[in-house]
């Protein structure tokens, strides 16, 4: 298969992944927003600036999760079909993610104007747009960073590589490939999740966000090997969307677990 065919196959794979993940992400985001507004209504603050900020946060997390699933689908499709992640293909990925990011943000702005609470009467759409932009991750630099990690990390040979075995003998995730500490071999998925939990606890400030991320991680761990793992995976990625750099080294292993759960 030549490069052109491989890229087309990778794109088709990314499209399928996105269709599946987007449905889950949209449903999760709707539930989260509904729960947030229900709590605000109970406090008598549903028609407030706080509700608008929460709306932007939920929409931003949804958009970030969608972009991450698109990028993950691309990178997985490239690996599966043997495409070469050269500069031309990097440009294709950046253009694709950039266009999708702009479209999703524009869609979020339109949704704000159609919100049943008529929030635009309190804060105009132009102000909401700025709030939303601050909540959306996966900027061009973040996309390029994740791509470069995939392209360049396997080529690095300096220092030992920490390898975490998470499913069988061949599933693994490289974390800190230039780390100079001794190699660590994970003997169970429990150790993998313990490591991920410790990373979250050390990198995400203590508070409501960290608590929610850890709760979703616990639910994800409990659902290993079950059909519900796919939904728990989406839930976890959605709440941790603002910390994609932290999650990036663990995504390949989580994706491997997802494949096993869907078999």
N, C-alpha and C positions, 0 to 999 in steps of 0.2 A: 504494500500500500504506500503510495507516494504521500508527500507532505500535504498536498491539497486535499486529498481524500481523507487523510487522517484528521485534518483540522475540521472538515465538514462533519465527520463522524463524531468528533469531540463536541462540536456545537450541537448536534442533534441530541447527544447524551445530556449536555447541559440544559437544553430546552426541556427534556423529559423530567430531569431532576427538579427544575424550577417549577414546572407545573404541579408536581406532587407536593413539594415543600411549600409553595405559595398558598395552597388551599389550607394547609395546616396552620401556617403562620397567620393568615387572615382570621381564621376561626379563633385562634388563641388570643390575638389582639382584640377582637371584638369582646371576648369574655373578660379580658383584663380591664378594658375600658368600662364595660358595664359594671363590673365589681367596684371599680374606683368611683364611678358616679353614684352608685348605690350608697357607698360609704359617705360620700359628700352630701347626699340628700339626707341621710340620717343625722348629719351634723348641721344641716341647714345651710350649707355653703356651696350647693351645687351651682348656683349662679354667681360665680366669683372668679377672680383672676387665678386663684389656685386651680380651679377646674380647667381653665384654659391651658395653664402650664402642664398639668397632668395629661391633657389631651395631646399636647405637643410631644411630651415624653413618650407616651404610648405609641404615637404615630412614628416618632423617630426610631424607637426600638423596633417597630415592625419593619420599617424601611431598611434598617441596618441588617436585620435578620434575613430579609429577602435578598439583599445584595450579597450577603455572606454565602447564602445557599447557591446563588448564581456563580460566584467565584469558585466555591468548592466543587460545583458540578463541572465547570470548565476544567479545573485542574485534574479532577478525577478522570474526566473523559479524555484528556490529553494523555494521561498515563495509560489508560485502558487501550487506546487506539494507537499508541506509539508515535504521536506527533512530537516534533522537536520544538521545545519551548525557546525558540530563537527570538531575536529582537522584533521581527515582523509579527510573530504571533503574540508577543507581549503587547505590541501596539494594538492588535485586534482586541485583546482582552481589556485593555485600558479604555479603548473607545466604547466597547460594548457595556462595560460597567459604568462608565461615565454617562452614557446616554440613558441607561436604565435609572441611574441615580437621579438625574434631572427629571425624568418622566414620573418617577415615584414621588418626588418632592412636589411636583406640580399637581399630581393627583391628590396628595395630602392637603394641599392648599385649597383645592376645589371642594374636598370633603368638608373642610372647615366652614366654607361658605354655605354648605347645605346642612350643617349640623342642626338637628331638631331643637336644640336649646337656643338657637339663634345667638351664639356666642359673639358673632361679629358685631353685635350692637354694643358690646362692652369694650372689646379690643378689636380694632380694624384688622382686616386680612393682612395688610402690609406688615403690621407689628407681629402677627402670628407667624408669618413667613420667616422672620428673623429668629423667633423662638424655635421653630421647627428645624431650621438649618443648624442651630447649635446642638440639636439632639441627634442628628443623623451622622452615623459613622461611615466608614469605608470611603474616605476621601481618596483622591487620586494617589496621594503619597502612601496611604495605608494599603491600597490595592497593590501598588508596585512593591511595597515591602513584603507582602505575603508571596507575591510571585517570585521575587528574588530569593526568598528563603527556599522556595521549592526548586528554583533553578540552581542556586549556588551552594547550598548547604551540603548536598551529597559530594561535591567536589573538594570540600575542605578535608584535609588530612591531619592538620596540626592538632595534637592533643587527643586524648581518648574520647570516645563517644558514649554517652549514657544511652542505653537501649532498654526500653521497657516492653516486656512481652505481655500482651494482653489477651490474645486468643490463640491458642495452639502454639506451634513452634515458629511460625513465620510472620505472624502479625506483630507489629512493633511501631513505636513512635520514637523518633529521635528528639531528645530535649537537651538543649545546651550542647550542640555538637562541638563547640570549641572549649567546653568546660575541661579543666585540668584535674578535676577530682577523679577518684577511681571509678571504674565502670560499675553500674548497678544493674542487675538482672531482676526484673519483676517476676515472681513466681505465680502471681494470681492477679485477677482484675481488681481485687480488693486493695492491693498495694498501689495499683494505678490510680484508683479513685482517691486513695489517701494522699498521694502526691499532688493530684489536681486540687483537692480540698485545701491542702497546705499552701499551695500557690495562691489560691483565691484569698485565703485568710491573710496572707502576707502582703498581697498587692492591692486588694480592694479595701478601702477604709471601712472600719466597723460602723454598722448602722443598718438601716432598713434594707438598703440595696444588697449589702453583703449577706444579710440573713436570708433574703429572698433567693439569691443565687445559690446559696448552700442548700436551701430547702429543695430547690429544683434539681440540684446535683444529687441529693439523697434519693429523690424519687427516681431519677435516671438510673442510679446504681441498683436500686431495688427491682427495676423492671428489666434487667439484663436477660436476654434470651427469650423475652416475651414479645408478642405483637405490639404491646403498648409502649415498647422501647422507642419506637419511631416518634410517637407523640411526645413522650418525655424528653426526647432529644431536641425536638423543636421548641418545647417549653424552656428548656435550659438555655439553648442558644439565644432565644428571644430576650430573656431577662439579663443575660450576660453580654448582650450585643455591644455594649459600650466598652468592652474589654477584649476585643478581638485579638489584640497583640498578645495578651496573656494566654488566650485559648489556642492560638494558632499551632503551637507544637503538639497539642493534644488532639486536634481535629482528626488527623489520619487514623489514630487508634479508635476514636469514637465512631468514625465512619465505618471502620472494619466491624465494630460491634453491631452497628446498624445493619450492615449487610447480613451478618449472622442471624439477627433477629427476624429479618424479612424473608429468610429462606424457608 
